Amino acid sequence: MLDIRPMTEENYAAAALIEQTCFSDRPWTAEQFREELSLDFSRTFIAYCDGEAAGFVNIWLTPPMALINNIAVLPDFRRRGIAQEMINAALSVCEDCSSLTLEVRESNEPAISLYKKLDFSQVGRRKRFYENPTEDALIMTKFFRKGEYQ
Ligand SMILES: CC(C)(COP(=O)(O)OP(=O)(O)OC[C@H]1O[C@@H](n2cnc3c(N)ncnc32)[C@H](O)[C@@H]1OP(=O)(O)O)[C@@H](O)C(=O)NCCC(=O)NCCS
């Protein structure tokens, strides 16, 4: 069973563990996840699959736009619709916003496929944005009406 819960003081370390498993280029530390809890514009959701923390998404609400800072699902839990459900959870708190934007490595085909499936489209490119290895970022945005996902 999939359960998507807000990150709290009790479970932020689980998000950090997922982050460190999924990203090698300067992953956020547990302390950075904890700091997110004190930012009134930040929301983090953790997906639990049969009680096990399997993925997280972090967004910033800066109306009229919202930003996905990071999203990851542990390798053993991929291709089960978890990322898609986490983005839906994120959209449900975007009531004052009319777009959701993110940056993605141009070689990250799984993530780009996910975003395209959810109607994000490429709106720009940041040259040599990433390191280890150096790579461009695609800027992808999904546009919607305020309150569409409430
Ligand atoms: C990208 C990522 C978050 C996707 O998580 P996920 O839970 O496996 O994704 P979902 O199961 O919700 O996939 C939804 C859709 O996205 C697309 N998709 C996801 N993974 C894919 C893959 N490996 N290849 C092709 N399409 C893929 C498919 O359209 C899929 O729908 P389908 O399974 O019905 O075909 C996951 O692969 C991940 O954590 N990657 C490492 C971290 C990362 O790159 N994060 C993004 C940074 S911008």
The ligand as a Gaussian input file, in Angstrom:
#p B3LYP/6-31G(d) Opt

LIG

0 1
 C       12.938000       9.712000     -11.944000
 C       12.357000       8.882000     -10.787000
 C       12.043000       9.832000      -9.614000
 C       11.067000       8.196000     -11.268000
 O       10.476000       7.519000     -10.154000
 P        9.458000       6.301000     -10.342000
 O        8.694000       6.165000      -9.066000
 O       10.180000       5.112000     -10.846000
 O        8.486000       6.854000     -11.499000
 P        7.001000       6.357000     -11.777000
 O        6.910000       4.883000     -11.513000
 O        6.041000       7.242000     -11.077000
 O        6.940000       6.582000     -13.367000
 C        5.897000       7.316000     -13.962000
 C        6.192000       7.397000     -15.451000
 O        7.471000       8.036000     -15.669000
 C        8.127000       7.411000     -16.802000
 N        9.311000       6.695000     -16.341000
 C        9.744000       6.526000     -15.081000
 N       10.899000       5.831000     -15.054000
 C       11.197000       5.545000     -16.339000
 C       12.271000       4.841000     -16.964000
 N       13.276000       4.280000     -16.252000
 N       12.281000       4.745000     -18.319000
 C       11.292000       5.296000     -19.059000
 N       10.223000       5.971000     -18.517000
 C       10.197000       6.097000     -17.181000
 C        7.106000       6.442000     -17.370000
 O        6.287000       7.169000     -18.292000
 C        6.301000       6.068000     -16.139000
 O        5.021000       5.602000     -16.430000
 P        4.805000       4.016000     -16.756000
 O        5.530000       3.241000     -15.692000
 O        3.318000       3.861000     -16.718000
 O        5.398000       3.800000     -18.116000
 C       13.361000       7.759000     -10.336000
 O       13.808000       7.061000     -11.492000
 C       14.554000       8.275000      -9.567000
 O       14.515000       8.438000      -8.338000
 N       15.689000       8.549000     -10.274000
 C       16.910000       9.010000      -9.603000
 C       16.744000      10.400000      -9.042000
 C       16.368000      11.396000     -10.139000
 O       16.881000      11.350000     -11.243000
 N       15.480000      12.343000      -9.794000
 C       15.031000      13.385000     -10.706000
 C       15.909000      14.563000     -10.619000
 S       15.366000      15.867000     -11.733000

